[in-house]
Amino acid sequence: MANVFLVGAGPGDPGMLTLRAKEIIETCDIMIYDYLANADFLKWCKPECEILYVGKKGGDHTLPQDKINDLIVEKARSGKVICRLKGGDPYVFGRGGEEGEELVEAGIDFEVVPGITAGVAAPAYAGIPVTHRDHTTSVCFITGHEDPTKTESGNNWEVYGQSNSTLVFYMGVGNLPMIAENLMKNGRPADTPVALVRWGTRCNQTSFVSTLENVADEARERDWKAPSIIVVGGVCGLHDKLAWFEKKPMLGQGVVVTRAREQASGLVKVLQGHGACVHEFPTISVEPLNDYSAVETAILQLARYQWVIFTSVNGVKFFWEQLAEIGLDSRIFCGMQVAAIGPATADEIRARGIEPDFVPEKYVAEHVVKGLLELEIQGADVLIPRAKVAREVLPRELKAAGCNVTVLPVYETKLVQASGDEIEASLEKGDIQYVTFTSSSTVENFFDLVSPDTLKQYPDVKIASIGPVTSETLSKFGFAADIEPEEYTIPGLVGALIKEAE
Ligand code: SAH
């Protein structure tokens, strides 16, 4: 079996990576990657994977190509599994062919994992199908940046000028005036539509459509930069009609997510699905306890309780983990009432085969108590598995209502020892439009890492809070929530953000 893989990482959107590529990233021993490959993928590498950056950005080559080739061959000889990751497709203007030849000459087996090339994906995300029966019967992929040592152009401008093929130029921004000029000189009408798509498929994608005659001026006025795909042809006229991606309400909007990494993925995905550029800044981490003996004792005596109230998804997860530890399962709740503080917690319980007996209409502790009292919880023995440190309203009010309450810590949240430098730099660059807070502890920990005075320097940055309790904590730091949903849930928060962005 081959141990070297020339892998395409796709155009940038992490969802555009193939399953095969992901598999190789997850299992390789050595990762050799380029500038354009989305660096987020590296988080899938094994912890012991050796990660080598050999990227190129414009003229700034970290390693010249012959040294890259030598490096791949040298590493390949070790017999370790090597992932050579490149942006888009490795064989489309990626010099993958040259690297493959070197490997063959060195007698090393390799496999290719094709990727989605930017020349197809970036136009598609800008509403431009590269072929369309009304406009063209062919498409050409062309380099806009030829090998500078070549004396004659390999591009046959006459053919491109005469054909009605869609032309897709890679690496062409610097040569845009020359490209437009050559095409018009050779017969393409001056009003032929041209599209430029920058950072295609990513949340920071931008594009515009012009004509051969005007595109160079317009690009200069806009100070247009690489990496961009240039598309020439009638298909560019479909941009407005088919621009599904650029219509996303939060496209390009920078949103900070402060939730614990373990919990953030749902929120992050939904925001990204609406086009947002998410800055993950977990301020808390969810950790197991050092000692579970108290939990074990409580589980073994569970029959004492009439009600078990779960206040978080993590509470459910850690409780069931301990159940499994001692060889028990959901049947232990037989004859007992189970409550969830909100819909996500309720779903977590349902996933374990139990339909909660109570989920409040509003997802704050105060409403839970009201609803539970209507179910005549007064006087009952109640167990609340939850975080070690949490709000005391629920136990306090249930006690006041005459319940016999036992609070059972099943996990703890800790302040993440991170630095706020990256977020501060992004604020400074104007990359952040929203900061979201999903609990009081995210607020407190955030301001431990980024001072309130720093955030106050950016009055245009909007603060989004999941609900009134979190907003009250914000006010202690001198901030009023600009956005607070009517329903105090993650989907509610996302809905409110979209409404604000539209
Ligand atoms: N192998 C890559 C191309 C590498 S050449 C592929 O198949 O996509 C680098 C050029 O690709 C850039 O100069 C730019 O023209 C184009 N490119 C790569 N990613 C891009 C993106 N996300 N948006 C626009 N252009 C991109």
Residues whose N, C-alpha, C, O or C-beta is under 5 A from the ligand:
A	BS01	SAH	P11 G12 G87 G88 D89 P90 V92 F93 G94 I116 T117 A118 G119 A122 F169 Y170 M171 G172 V197 R198 W199 G200 A226 P227 S228 I229
